[in-house]
Amino acid sequence: MASGADGAAPELDHVSLRSIARNLCRLFWRDLEIHHPGIDSLRLTAEVAQAWKERLFVTPKATQCGHG
């Protein structure tokens, strides 16, 4: 059995796995841009890294559509 990122879902083909990895990277970078405007490097300060880790444990509340 394979280990690492591809070990969790061995039925995924290479293209699908790359697509998932690319999307995760985009989500990670977008989160940094939203919470730390102007960030331009992956050399994160300890504070920025800790804040990102803490946001991983928070589930956003669902919003209701419409009025009421």
N, C-alpha and C positions, 0 to 999 in steps of 0.2 A: 504494500500500500504506500502511496506517495505521502510525503509530509510537506508541511508549509502551507502557503495560501492555496495551492492547487489540491492539497490533500483533503480539504473540507468538502469539495464537490468534484470528485474525479470524473463525473459524467460530463463536465463542461469541456467544450472544445477550446482550443487555444485562442481563437478569435473572441469568443464570449468572455473568457477569463481576462483577456487584455482590455476588453470594453469595460468590464466591471472595475478593473484596476484604474483605468483612465477616469471613469466617473467618480470613483472614490477620491482620487487626487484632485479633481476639479471641485468637489464638494468641500474638501479640506481647505483648499486655497480660497474658495469663495467665503467660507466661514471666517478665515483670517482677514480677508479684505473688508468684510462687513464690520467686524469688531475692532479692527486695527487699521483704519483708513491710511493709505499711503505706504503700507508695508510693501517692501520690494525684494525681500530676501527670505530664504528658508532658515537663516541663522536667527532663530527665535531666542529672545531673552527668556530667562527662567520664568518670569511673570507671564509672558505671552503664552508659553508652552503650558503652564499650569492652568491658566484661564481656559485654554482650548480643552484640556483634559476634563476640567470641571463641566464644561458645556456638553460633553459627551454623555453625562449622566442625567441631563435634564431633558425631559420629554415635553416638547411644546404642546400647549393646550390646543385642542381642536377648536376651530371657530365655526360658528353657525352661519349659514347663508340665509339671506332674507331678513325680514323684520320680525322681532319677537323674541 
